[in-house]
Amino acid sequence: MTPIKLILVDDHAVVRSGLRRLLELNKCIDVIAEADCGELAYQRYGEL
């Protein structure tokens, strides 16, 4: 099964870190990038 790839977006670094740790426990989810705002997330999406 191919893992779900996602970009984690939240303006609080601590929240992103906690969510990433929880999501990484699930082998079906792959956090490929992080961003602190929608604009940066959109830019990272284009790069990936």
Backbone as CSV, one residue per row, in Angstrom:
resi,resn,N_x,N_y,N_z,CA_x,CA_y,CA_z,C_x,C_y,C_z
1,MET,0.833,-1.178,0.000,0.000,0.000,0.000,0.880,1.245,0.000
2,THR,0.570,2.179,-0.868,1.316,3.429,-0.969,0.895,4.372,0.157
3,PRO,1.865,4.926,0.893,1.507,5.835,1.992,0.912,7.144,1.473
4,ILE,0.057,7.734,2.293,-0.507,9.049,2.014,0.583,10.077,2.294
5,LYS,0.849,10.948,1.349,1.847,12.003,1.532,1.117,13.288,1.897
6,LEU,1.621,13.978,2.912,0.963,15.219,3.296,1.961,16.281,3.705
7,ILE,1.504,17.515,3.580,2.255,18.681,4.042,1.546,19.163,5.294
8,LEU,2.248,19.200,6.383,1.693,19.608,7.666,1.786,21.120,7.793
9,VAL,0.636,21.763,8.019,0.596,23.224,8.075,-0.050,23.683,9.375
10,ASP,0.673,24.473,10.143,0.152,25.113,11.346,1.111,26.239,11.702
11,ASP,0.574,27.303,12.267,1.431,28.446,12.568,2.207,28.291,13.879
12,HIS,1.967,27.222,14.617,2.692,26.974,15.859,3.643,25.786,15.679
13,ALA,4.928,26.031,15.847,5.938,24.981,15.643,5.749,23.811,16.604
14,VAL,5.342,24.087,17.837,5.153,23.022,18.818,3.994,22.111,18.399
15,VAL,2.936,22.694,17.886,1.792,21.910,17.422,2.201,21.051,16.232
16,ARG,2.916,21.643,15.282,3.392,20.875,14.126,4.261,19.702,14.567
17,SER,5.138,19.946,15.507,6.026,18.900,15.982,5.238,17.753,16.620
18,GLY,4.277,18.091,17.454,3.461,17.075,18.097,2.630,16.280,17.102
19,LEU,2.015,16.978,16.164,1.227,16.297,15.143,2.092,15.392,14.278
20,ARG,3.275,15.882,13.948,4.178,15.067,13.126,4.528,13.767,13.839
21,ARG,4.839,13.869,15.127,5.179,12.664,15.899,4.017,11.676,15.921
22,LEU,2.805,12.185,16.096,1.634,11.301,16.095,1.417,10.675,14.721
23,LEU,1.535,11.474,13.683,1.303,10.969,12.335,2.366,9.956,11.919
24,GLU,3.587,10.145,12.373,4.663,9.227,12.006,4.494,7.847,12.640
25,LEU,3.625,7.721,13.630,3.339,6.413,14.218,2.530,5.549,13.259
26,ASN,1.837,6.184,12.329,1.028,5.483,11.342,1.863,5.277,10.082
27,LYS,2.114,4.044,9.725,2.969,3.748,8.571,2.300,4.080,7.241
28,CYS,1.008,4.392,7.265,0.276,4.728,6.041,0.340,6.221,5.724
29,ILE,1.011,6.999,6.582,1.099,8.449,6.394,2.560,8.859,6.360
30,ASP,2.912,9.670,5.369,4.275,10.165,5.206,4.232,11.689,5.177
31,VAL,4.754,12.339,6.224,4.812,13.799,6.268,6.021,14.214,5.438
32,ILE,5.763,14.820,4.277,6.853,15.135,3.358,7.374,16.561,3.516
33,ALA,6.617,17.421,4.214,7.060,18.797,4.417,6.224,19.434,5.520
34,GLU,6.711,20.562,5.997,5.983,21.358,6.990,5.988,22.805,6.537
35,ALA,4.966,23.535,6.972,4.883,24.969,6.668,4.148,25.661,7.804
36,ASP,4.442,26.953,7.986,3.784,27.698,9.053,2.646,28.587,8.558
37,CYS,2.381,28.558,7.250,1.253,29.311,6.697,0.848,28.690,5.359
38,GLY,-0.347,29.045,4.910,-0.854,28.497,3.667,-0.020,28.870,2.462
39,GLU,0.476,30.087,2.451,1.295,30.555,1.325,2.562,29.717,1.175
40,LEU,3.228,29.453,2.280,4.443,28.633,2.254,4.102,27.183,1.892
41,ALA,2.980,26.691,2.385,2.553,25.330,2.050,2.326,25.205,0.547
42,TYR,1.692,26.198,-0.048,1.448,26.184,-1.487,2.773,26.195,-2.254
43,GLN,3.733,26.964,-1.782,5.051,27.024,-2.423,5.746,25.663,-2.308
44,ARG,5.707,25.064,-1.139,6.350,23.754,-0.946,5.663,22.686,-1.794
45,TYR,4.351,22.783,-1.928,3.611,21.831,-2.765,4.127,21.890,-4.189
46,GLY,4.352,23.097,-4.692,4.872,23.267,-6.045,6.275,22.702,-6.190
47,GLU,7.074,22.799,-5.149,8.444,22.287,-5.201,8.487,20.766,-5.167
48,LEU,7.510,20.169,-4.482,7.514,18.718,-4.323,6.759,18.047,-5.440
